[in-house]
Amino acid sequence: MPGWHVSKSGTRFEAVQALDMAVRAQFGHLSKDTARGVAP
């Protein structure tokens, strides 16, 4: 799913969508506990 996620408003929902796209591009899927162990 290559491409850009662009938004004028930049809400939290749109930020999560961009992160979802990045995770799916890197790892191929997004599931429960995907980010376990990631430091804030």
Rosetta constraint file for C-alpha pairs under 8 A:
AtomPair CA 1 CA 21 HARMONIC 7.39 0.50
AtomPair CA 1 CA 24 HARMONIC 7.90 0.50
AtomPair CA 1 CA 25 HARMONIC 6.63 0.50
AtomPair CA 2 CA 25 HARMONIC 7.30 0.50
AtomPair CA 5 CA 17 HARMONIC 7.81 0.50
AtomPair CA 5 CA 18 HARMONIC 5.96 0.50
AtomPair CA 7 CA 14 HARMONIC 7.17 0.50
AtomPair CA 10 CA 14 HARMONIC 5.93 0.50
AtomPair CA 10 CA 15 HARMONIC 6.68 0.50
AtomPair CA 11 CA 15 HARMONIC 6.41 0.50
AtomPair CA 12 CA 16 HARMONIC 6.24 0.50
AtomPair CA 13 CA 17 HARMONIC 6.32 0.50
AtomPair CA 14 CA 18 HARMONIC 6.35 0.50
AtomPair CA 15 CA 19 HARMONIC 6.37 0.50
AtomPair CA 16 CA 20 HARMONIC 6.03 0.50
AtomPair CA 17 CA 21 HARMONIC 6.27 0.50
AtomPair CA 18 CA 22 HARMONIC 6.35 0.50
AtomPair CA 19 CA 23 HARMONIC 6.16 0.50
AtomPair CA 20 CA 24 HARMONIC 6.09 0.50
AtomPair CA 20 CA 30 HARMONIC 7.31 0.50
AtomPair CA 21 CA 25 HARMONIC 6.06 0.50
AtomPair CA 22 CA 26 HARMONIC 6.18 0.50
AtomPair CA 23 CA 27 HARMONIC 5.76 0.50
AtomPair CA 23 CA 28 HARMONIC 7.16 0.50
AtomPair CA 23 CA 29 HARMONIC 7.06 0.50
AtomPair CA 23 CA 30 HARMONIC 6.78 0.50
AtomPair CA 24 CA 28 HARMONIC 4.44 0.50
AtomPair CA 24 CA 29 HARMONIC 4.83 0.50
AtomPair CA 24 CA 30 HARMONIC 6.23 0.50
AtomPair CA 25 CA 29 HARMONIC 8.00 0.50
AtomPair CA 30 CA 34 HARMONIC 6.31 0.50
